[in-house]
Amino acid sequence: MKRSHYITREGWERLDKELKYLWKEERPRITKSVSEAAALGDRSENAEYIYGKKRLREIDRRVRFLSKRLDELAIVYPEKQQEGRVFFGAWVEVIDDDDRHHVYRLVGADEWDIKKGEISIDSPVARALIGKQVGDEISVKTPDGERYLEIEDIWYKARS
């Protein structure tokens, strides 16, 4: 499945911060430790050298991915006409069949975090919510069967 190219301002800033940290702090630190380990002699059995080289490859791979991905992403800002309907970046409070309340925020594929209630815009729940308004009911097919949710509230600015 192709990932969407949308991201919230907060999500973009997190990825940019990670990229800068890896490039300006983590990579130079690991490079220095690899150089020090290499100076000790035999590299074939030098665990610190082997681990350091592996970690450098991981960092370089992540830096390449983040650099490319940040260029592809489009930051989406909520617009006034979206108020009252669910679109990208919205927080949505829903109630399920068991009268349990859930709050989800629809975010980009690169920033979702289910522990924070952030779900990818590409997920089945988010796709079912798009364009809906308070009082609308949706059904979502899940591995456990069909779930029914009713929209209780929608907002676009973070609440404290």
C-alpha positions, 0 to 999 in steps of 0.5 A: 500500500502506498503511503500518503505524503501528508504530515502535520507540522508537529510530525514534520518537526519531529522527523526533522529533529531526528534527522538533525540529531542523527547527522550532527550528534549521533553519527559523529559520536559513533564515527569517533568511537569506530576510529578509536576502536580501529586504532586498537588493531585487529578489527576482525574480533573487535566487537566495538568496531564491528558494532560501530560500523553496523550502527553507522550503516543503520544511521546512514540508511535512516538519514537517507530515508529521512532526507528523501521523505522530508522532501516528499512530504507536504505539511497540511494545515487545517483550514476554516472550512474544515470545521465541523467535518473530519479531515486530515489533522482532526482530533475525533472523539468517537463512541463504540458499540460498548459505549467506550469513548476513544479519541483519535487524531488523523495524521500522516503515515510517518507520524502515527502513534497509537499510544497517543491516539494518533492514527494514520490517514491511510488506516481503515478507521481514518478512511471511514471517518474522512468527511463525516461530522458529529452524529454520523455513524461509521462501520469499519471492518477489522480483523475482529469483525465489523466495528461501529463508531459514532462521532461525538466531537471534532476539533483541530486545535490541541486541547490542554 
